[in-house]
Amino acid sequence: MTKLYAGIFLSLVFMACQNNKVNSTHLYANWNLIEGFRNDKPSDMLDGIFFNFNENGSVETNFMGVVEQGTFQLEKKALTIETSKKTKFTLVSLTADELILAADLMGTSFRFEMEKTK
C-alpha cells in the first residue's frame, strides 16, 4: 500500500512540474492586443498595445506608451521585459495563436489578451 501511495505522489509531482513548462517557441512572434483589462474590468486605455518577441531575446513594445526596444527573459511562467523600465508579467496562457499576460503595476492589476499577427 505504501508503494501505491508513493507512486501516486510521484505521478502528481511529475504532472505539477509539467504544468509549469511553456513552449517558448510560441512566444517568438508579433502579438497585438485583443482585449485589455484593468482591475478585472475591460479598459480601452490599453488599445493598440503590441509585443514583438524575437528568438535572440529582444523585444519591441509600446506597452509603456511609446515604442521601445528591449530584452526579455522567460522562466517557467515568469516573463520579465526590460525596456526603459523592468516589468514582470505572469504568463497566464500561451498557445500558437493566443498569449495572455497578467501584471500587477503599482497596485493595479492588468491582463492582456493578445493574438498573433499574421
C-alpha positions as CSV (number, residue, x, y, z in Angstrom):
1,M,0.0,0.0,0.0
2,T,2.9,2.4,0.8
3,K,4.3,1.8,-2.7
4,L,0.9,2.7,-4.2
5,Y,0.8,6.0,-2.3
6,A,4.4,6.7,-3.3
7,G,3.6,6.0,-6.9
8,I,0.5,8.3,-6.8
9,F,2.6,11.0,-5.1
10,L,5.4,10.9,-7.7
11,S,2.8,11.0,-10.5
12,L,1.2,14.1,-9.0
13,V,4.6,15.8,-8.6
14,F,5.5,15.0,-12.2
15,M,2.2,16.4,-13.5
16,A,2.7,19.6,-11.5
17,C,6.1,20.1,-13.0
18,Q,4.8,19.6,-16.5
19,N,2.2,22.3,-16.0
20,N,4.9,24.9,-15.4
21,K,6.6,24.1,-18.7
22,V,5.9,26.6,-21.5
23,N,6.6,26.1,-25.2
24,S,8.6,29.2,-25.6
25,T,8.8,28.9,-29.4
26,H,5.2,30.0,-29.5
27,L,6.2,33.3,-27.8
28,Y,8.6,34.3,-30.7
29,A,6.1,36.3,-32.7
30,N,4.3,39.6,-33.1
31,W,1.4,40.0,-30.7
32,N,-1.4,42.5,-30.8
33,L,-3.9,43.3,-28.0
34,I,-7.4,41.8,-28.5
35,E,-8.7,43.0,-25.1
36,G,-7.1,44.6,-22.1
37,F,-8.3,44.6,-18.5
38,R,-7.5,46.9,-15.7
39,N,-8.6,45.7,-12.2
40,D,-10.6,42.9,-14.0
41,K,-12.6,45.4,-16.0
42,P,-12.3,45.9,-19.8
43,S,-10.2,49.0,-20.5
44,D,-9.8,50.8,-23.8
45,M,-6.8,52.7,-22.4
46,L,-4.8,49.7,-23.4
47,D,-5.9,49.6,-27.0
48,G,-3.1,49.3,-29.5
49,I,-0.6,47.6,-27.3
50,F,1.8,45.2,-29.0
51,F,4.7,43.0,-28.2
52,N,7.2,41.6,-30.8
53,F,9.3,38.9,-29.2
54,N,12.4,37.6,-31.1
55,E,14.4,34.4,-30.6
56,N,17.5,36.3,-29.7
57,G,15.8,37.7,-26.5
58,S,15.0,41.1,-27.9
59,V,11.5,42.7,-27.7
60,E,9.8,45.7,-29.2
61,T,6.8,47.0,-27.5
62,N,4.7,50.1,-26.9
63,F,3.5,48.9,-23.5
64,M,4.8,52.0,-21.7
65,G,3.2,54.4,-24.1
66,V,6.0,54.8,-26.7
67,V,7.6,52.2,-28.9
68,E,10.7,50.9,-27.2
69,Q,13.4,48.2,-27.8
70,G,14.5,46.0,-25.0
71,T,15.1,42.5,-23.8
72,F,13.0,39.7,-22.2
73,Q,13.5,36.6,-20.2
74,L,11.1,33.8,-19.7
75,E,11.5,31.4,-16.8
76,K,8.6,29.0,-16.4
77,K,5.6,31.4,-16.3
78,A,7.5,34.5,-15.3
79,L,8.2,36.9,-18.1
80,T,10.4,39.9,-17.4
81,I,10.6,42.6,-20.0
82,E,13.3,45.3,-19.7
83,T,13.0,48.4,-21.8
84,S,13.3,51.9,-20.1
85,K,11.8,50.1,-17.1
86,K,11.8,46.5,-15.9
87,T,8.3,44.9,-15.8
88,K,7.4,41.5,-14.6
89,F,4.5,39.6,-16.1
90,T,2.8,36.3,-15.4
91,L,2.3,34.2,-18.5
92,V,-1.3,33.0,-17.9
93,S,-1.6,31.2,-21.2
94,L,0.4,30.7,-24.4
95,T,-0.7,28.8,-27.5
96,A,0.3,29.0,-31.1
97,D,-2.2,31.9,-31.7
98,E,-3.0,33.3,-28.2
99,L,-1.0,35.0,-25.5
100,I,-2.4,36.1,-22.1
101,L,-0.3,38.1,-19.8
102,A,-1.0,39.5,-16.3
103,A,0.8,42.1,-14.3
104,D,0.4,44.0,-11.1
105,L,1.7,47.5,-11.6
106,M,1.7,50.0,-8.7
107,G,-1.2,48.2,-7.0
108,T,-3.3,47.9,-10.2
109,S,-3.8,44.5,-11.9
110,F,-3.7,44.3,-15.7
111,R,-4.5,41.4,-18.0
112,F,-3.6,41.4,-21.7
113,E,-5.3,39.1,-24.1
114,M,-3.2,39.1,-27.3
115,E,-3.4,37.4,-30.7
116,K,-0.5,36.5,-33.0
117,T,-0.4,38.7,-36.1
118,K,-0.1,37.0,-39.4
